[in-house]
């Protein structure tokens, strides 16, 4: 049975575009806080993307910020 969330680590172009749109909408909040303090935003992001869970969103964001 396939999970609602994709299993591979590669994000599709559509997912990357949605991620970028979410970051742009929430730019002030995302810039002011560290990733460890953004759990609610990552939950919102996962609902916005619909294909990734909040942990995957958090890890992807941390990887891009480094």
C-alpha positions in Angstrom: 0.0 0.0 0.0 1.4 3.4 -1.0 1.6 6.0 1.7 0.1 9.5 1.3 3.6 10.9 1.6 6.2 10.2 -1.0 8.9 7.8 0.1 11.9 9.1 -1.9 13.9 12.1 -0.7 13.8 13.9 -4.0 11.3 16.7 -4.1 9.4 17.3 -7.4 9.4 20.6 -9.2 5.8 21.2 -8.1 6.7 20.5 -4.4 9.7 22.9 -4.7 7.4 25.5 -6.2 4.9 25.1 -3.4 7.6 25.2 -0.8 8.9 28.5 -2.3 5.4 30.0 -2.4 4.9 29.0 1.3 8.2 30.5 2.3 7.4 33.7 0.4 4.0 34.0 2.1 5.5 33.4 5.5 8.9 35.1 4.9 8.9 37.3 8.1 8.2 34.5 10.5 10.5 32.0 8.7 13.4 34.5 8.8 13.0 35.6 12.4 13.0 32.2 14.0 15.2 29.2 14.0 13.8 26.0 12.4 13.5 24.3 15.9 10.9 27.0 16.8 8.8 26.7 13.7 6.9 23.4 14.3 3.5 25.0 13.7 4.7 26.5 10.5 6.1 23.1 9.3 2.7 21.5 10.1 1.0 24.3 8.0 3.5 23.7 5.2 2.8 20.0 5.2 -0.9 20.7 4.8 -0.1 23.2 2.1 2.1 20.7 0.2 -0.2 17.6 0.8 2.6 15.2 -0.2 5.1 15.7 2.6 4.8 15.4 6.3 6.0 18.1 8.7 9.3 16.3 9.5 10.1 16.1 5.8 9.3 19.8 5.4 11.5 20.7 8.4 14.5 18.7 7.2 14.2 20.1 3.6 14.1 23.6 5.0 17.1 23.0 7.2 19.0 21.6 4.3 18.3 24.6 2.1 19.1 27.1 4.9 22.6 25.7 5.5 
